Amino acid sequence: MCSVDSHIAKFEPEVSHRIMIMRKIASDIFINSTEKIYHGVITFFTQDGKEIINFGGFKDHISIWIGYDLVNFFKLRYPKLKYTKVTVQISHNSDFPYEFVEEICKIINERLD
């Protein structure tokens, strides 16, 4: 099994840096969570084992799995980002919207309560 640190180290330095900041944001917000590599991406879990958020690096982008309802919500707030049915894809060639990642995590955290 791959550790989260060794998984992040596999990427180019700029992508690793972005993922490390995302990880820090998520771990600061999901205080009682655990993290591991699950299905090839970083996944945060509640104490009872439910998935909270997943994110991972790919050739041209970083994907964040946030679910259908949040994708529709964020499409209106951040229309320049690329979306699939359940993910947000942030290109490596774009400025990284860290405030967006923080907002996603805060909204998901509110829904956990």
N, C-alpha and C positions, 0 to 999 in steps of 0.2 A: 504494500500500500504506500502511496506517495504522500509525503507530508505537504501541508499547504505551502510552507516555505520553499521546499524543493520544486513544487509545481510552479510557483511564481518565478523562480530563478530560471526556468526554461525559456522565458520570453526575452525579447530584446530589452535593453535597459529602460527605454522610455515607456514601453508597455508594462514592464514589471513595476516601474514607479507608479504608474496610474493604478494598477491593480492593488499595490500595497496601500495606496491612499484610500481606495474604495474599501479595502479590508479594515483599515483603521476606522473609517467612518462607521461601517457596519458594526464593528466590535464595540465602539463607543456608545452606539444607540441600542444594540441588542445585548445588554449587559450580561444577562444570565444565559446566553446562548453558547453553543459549542459549534465548532467549525471543522469541516473535513472536506476532502476531495470526494465528491459523489457524482457519478456519471461524468467524470472528467472535468468538472468545474468546482469552484469553491462554493460550498453550501453552508449556510448557517442554519442551525436547528434549535428549536425550543428545548427546554429541559425534558419534556415528554416525547421528544423525537420527531416533532413535526417540522417540515421544511419552512424556513422563513423567507430566505432569498437565496438566489443562485447567481453567480456571475463568473464569466470566464473569458479568456483571451483567445482570439482566433487570428487567422492570417491578416485580415484587413480591419478588424474591429474588436471591440469588447461588447459582449452581450450581457444584459441583465434580465433575468426572468422575473417578471413582476405580475403576470396574470392578465387575463383579458380585460377585466374592469379597470385596472390601473393603466393599461396601455391606452384605452380610450380616454381616460381622464388626462393623462399627460400629453397625448397628441395635441390637445387644445392649448396646453401651457407651453410646450416646447415643440412647435411644429417643424423645426428644421432637423430634428433627429429622425433617424430611420427606425421604423417599427415593424414587427411582425405581429401575429395574433397575440402572442404572450410575452414578447421580448422587446427591449429597446437595444438598438445596435449603435454604438458610438464609434465612428471611424477613427483609426489611428492618425489620420491626416487632419483631424479637426481639433479645435480647442476642447479640452476636456471639461464638461460641465459638473464640477464637483458639487456645486450647490444643488444640482438636480439629483445626484446620488444621495445627498443628505436628505433632501425632501422626500424621496422615495422611501428611504429607511424610516424616517419619522412617521410617515403615513402608515406604512406596514406595521410599525411598532404600536401605533395607536389602535390598530385593528386587532392586535394580539390581546389587549386588555379585556 
